[in-house]
Every structure is written in C-alpha cells, then in structure tokens.
Amino acid sequence: MWNPSPEVAVARDFGKRFNKNKVVILAINETEGTYQIVTYGQTKQMCAEADQLGARIEAMIANGKLRI
C-alpha cells in the first residue's frame, strides 16, 4: 500500500538509506507541546506491524507510561 504523505516518504527514505524494512519515527515539538508518530513498512505485512508498534507507542503516551 503506497502512502504519498511527505512524512511517510521521509520514513521510507530512511529505511532505504539505512537498510531497514520497518521504521517508526516519534517527532516531538516541545515548544508547541505536540508530537507525531510516523510508520513505514517495506511490505504490506511489515507496514501493518510498524503501524501496530506506532499505536502501542501512542497508547503508552496517552496513558502516561511514556513521557515525552
């Protein structure tokens, strides 16, 4: 499944450049108090697995188990 978003393109490029088949990026802007999680997987299955990991990170942030 192709995702043309610029954020996913950066994750995809990182994976290609550093020979990684799954990438999860947690980007934080402390000034604005915001964060973003971006995931990429080389195959449809790997994409789903990376997305699941991103969702687990999101849940940990939401319930206070991971402070950013």
ROSE-4610 file (N, C-alpha, C; in Angstrom, 1 decimal, always signed):
// ROSE-4610
residu = [M/M/M/W/W/W/N/N/N/P/P/P/S/S/S/P/P/P/E/E/E/V/V/V/A/A/A/V/V/V/A/A/A/R/R/R/D/D/D/F/F/F/G/G/G/K/K/K/R/R/R/F/F/F/N/N/N/K/K/K/N/N/N/K/K/K/V/V/V/V/V/V/I/I/I/L/L/L/A/A/A/I/I/I/N/N/N/E/E/E/T/T/T/E/E/E/G/G/G/T/T/T/Y/Y/Y/Q/Q/Q/I/I/I/V/V/V/T/T/T/Y/Y/Y/G/G/G/Q/Q/Q/T/T/T/K/K/K/Q/Q/Q/M/M/M/C/C/C/A/A/A/E/E/E/A/A/A/D/D/D/Q/Q/Q/L/L/L/G/G/G/A/A/A/R/R/R/I/I/I/E/E/E/A/A/A/M/M/M/I/I/I/A/A/A/N/N/N/G/G/G/K/K/K/L/L/L/R/R/R/I/I/I]
num = [1/1/1/2/2/2/3/3/3/4/4/4/5/5/5/6/6/6/7/7/7/8/8/8/9/9/9/10/10/10/11/11/11/12/12/12/13/13/13/14/14/14/15/15/15/16/16/16/17/17/17/18/18/18/19/19/19/20/20/20/21/21/21/22/22/22/23/23/23/24/24/24/25/25/25/26/26/26/27/27/27/28/28/28/29/29/29/30/30/30/31/31/31/32/32/32/33/33/33/34/34/34/35/35/35/36/36/36/37/37/37/38/38/38/39/39/39/40/40/40/41/41/41/42/42/42/43/43/43/44/44/44/45/45/45/46/46/46/47/47/47/48/48/48/49/49/49/50/50/50/51/51/51/52/52/52/53/53/53/54/54/54/55/55/55/56/56/56/57/57/57/58/58/58/59/59/59/60/60/60/61/61/61/62/62/62/63/63/63/64/64/64/65/65/65/66/66/66/67/67/67/68/68/68]
x = [+0.9/+0.0/+0.9/+0.8/+1.6/+1.0/+1.8/+1.3/+2.2/+1.6/+2.4/+2.7/+2.3/+2.5/+3.9/+4.3/+5.7/+6.4/+5.6/+6.2/+6.5/+5.7/+5.9/+7.1/+7.2/+8.3/+9.6/+9.7/+10.9/+11.2/+10.2/+10.5/+10.9/+10.3/+10.6/+12.1/+12.4/+13.8/+14.8/+14.5/+15.3/+15.6/+14.5/+14.5/+15.4/+15.2/+16.1/+17.5/+17.8/+19.2/+19.9/+19.2/+19.9/+19.6/+19.0/+18.6/+17.8/+16.7/+15.7/+14.4/+13.7/+12.4/+11.2/+11.4/+10.4/+11.0/+10.2/+10.7/+9.5/+9.8/+8.9/+9.6/+9.0/+9.5/+8.6/+9.2/+8.4/+9.1/+8.3/+8.8/+8.1/+8.9/+8.3/+8.6/+7.6/+7.8/+7.5/+8.5/+8.3/+7.7/+8.0/+7.5/+6.0/+5.5/+4.1/+3.3/+4.1/+3.5/+2.8/+3.4/+2.8/+3.8/+3.3/+4.2/+3.5/+4.2/+3.7/+4.4/+3.7/+4.2/+4.0/+5.1/+5.1/+5.6/+5.0/+5.4/+5.6/+6.5/+6.7/+7.1/+6.6/+7.0/+7.2/+8.2/+8.6/+7.5/+6.8/+5.7/+4.4/+3.3/+2.0/+2.0/+2.6/+2.6/+3.5/+4.7/+5.6/+5.0/+4.3/+3.6/+2.6/+1.8/+0.9/+1.6/+2.7/+3.4/+4.0/+4.6/+5.1/+4.0/+2.8/+1.7/+1.2/+1.2/+0.8/+1.8/+3.1/+4.0/+3.8/+3.5/+3.2/+2.0/+1.0/-0.2/+0.1/+1.0/+1.4/+2.1/+3.0/+3.7/+2.7/+1.7/+0.7/-0.1/-0.5/-1.2/-0.4/+0.9/+1.8/+1.9/+1.9/+1.9/+0.6/-0.5/-1.8/-2.1/-1.6/-1.8/-0.7/+0.3/+1.3/+2.4/+2.5/+3.6/+4.8/+4.7/+5.8/+5.7/+6.6/+6.6/+7.5/+6.9/+7.7/+7.9]
y = [-1.2/+0.0/+1.2/+2.0/+3.2/+4.4/+5.1/+6.3/+7.5/+8.4/+9.5/+10.7/+10.6/+11.7/+12.0/+13.3/+13.6/+13.0/+12.8/+12.2/+10.8/+10.0/+8.6/+8.5/+9.5/+9.5/+9.6/+10.4/+10.5/+9.2/+8.6/+7.3/+6.2/+6.2/+5.3/+5.5/+6.8/+7.1/+6.7/+6.9/+6.4/+4.9/+4.2/+2.8/+2.3/+2.9/+2.6/+2.9/+4.1/+4.6/+3.7/+3.3/+2.6/+1.1/+0.6/-0.8/-1.4/-0.6/-1.1/-1.3/-2.4/-2.7/-2.3/-1.8/-1.1/+0.1/+1.2/+2.4/+3.0/+3.5/+4.2/+5.5/+6.6/+7.9/+8.5/+9.0/+9.8/+11.2/+12.1/+13.5/+14.4/+15.2/+16.0/+17.5/+18.3/+19.8/+20.2/+20.4/+20.7/+22.1/+23.0/+24.4/+24.4/+23.6/+23.6/+22.5/+21.7/+20.6/+19.5/+19.3/+18.3/+17.2/+16.2/+15.1/+14.4/+13.6/+12.9/+11.6/+10.5/+9.2/+8.8/+8.5/+8.1/+6.7/+5.9/+4.5/+4.1/+3.2/+2.7/+1.2/+0.4/-0.9/-1.3/-2.0/-2.3/-3.1/-4.0/-4.8/-4.4/-4.9/-4.7/-5.2/-6.4/-7.0/-6.2/-5.8/-5.0/-3.6/-3.1/-1.8/-1.9/-3.0/-3.3/-3.5/-4.2/-4.4/-3.1/-2.3/-1.0/-0.1/-0.1/+0.7/+0.2/-1.1/-1.6/-1.1/-1.1/-0.6/+0.9/+1.7/+3.1/+3.3/+2.4/+2.5/+2.2/+1.3/+0.9/+2.1/+2.8/+3.9/+5.0/+5.2/+6.2/+6.0/+4.7/+4.3/+4.5/+4.2/+4.5/+6.0/+6.8/+8.2/+8.7/+8.2/+8.6/+8.2/+7.0/+6.6/+6.9/+7.7/+8.2/+7.3/+6.2/+5.2/+5.6/+6.5/+7.0/+8.6/+9.2/+10.7/+11.2/+12.2/+12.9/+14.4]
z = [+0.0/+0.0/+0.0/-1.0/-1.2/-0.4/+0.4/+1.1/+0.6/-0.1/-0.6/+0.3/+1.6/+2.5/+2.7/+2.8/+2.9/+4.2/+5.3/+6.5/+6.2/+5.6/+5.3/+4.3/+3.3/+2.4/+3.1/+4.1/+4.9/+5.6/+6.2/+6.9/+5.8/+4.7/+3.6/+3.2/+3.0/+2.6/+3.6/+4.9/+6.0/+5.9/+5.7/+5.6/+4.5/+3.3/+2.2/+2.4/+2.9/+3.1/+4.1/+5.2/+6.3/+6.3/+5.2/+5.0/+6.2/+6.5/+7.5/+6.8/+7.1/+6.5/+7.3/+8.5/+9.3/+9.9/+9.9/+10.5/+11.3/+12.5/+13.4/+13.8/+13.5/+13.9/+14.9/+16.0/+17.0/+17.0/+16.5/+16.4/+17.4/+18.1/+19.2/+19.0/+19.2/+19.3/+20.7/+21.5/+22.9/+23.1/+22.2/+22.2/+22.1/+21.1/+20.8/+21.7/+22.3/+23.1/+22.2/+21.0/+20.1/+19.8/+19.2/+18.7/+17.6/+16.8/+15.7/+15.6/+15.3/+15.1/+13.6/+12.9/+11.5/+11.4/+10.7/+10.5/+9.0/+8.7/+7.4/+7.4/+6.5/+6.4/+4.9/+4.6/+3.3/+2.5/+3.2/+2.6/+3.4/+2.8/+3.5/+4.9/+5.1/+6.4/+7.4/+6.9/+7.7/+8.0/+7.1/+7.3/+8.4/+8.4/+9.5/+10.8/+10.8/+12.1/+12.6/+11.7/+12.2/+12.7/+12.0/+12.5/+13.8/+14.1/+15.4/+16.5/+16.2/+17.1/+17.4/+16.3/+16.5/+17.4/+17.2/+18.0/+19.5/+19.7/+21.1/+21.7/+21.0/+21.5/+21.8/+20.9/+21.1/+22.4/+22.6/+23.8/+25.1/+25.0/+26.2/+26.5/+25.5/+25.7/+26.3/+25.8/+26.2/+27.7/+28.1/+29.5/+30.5/+30.0/+30.9/+31.1/+30.4/+30.6/+29.9/+28.9/+28.2/+28.2/+28.9/+28.9/+27.8/+27.2/+26.1/+26.4]
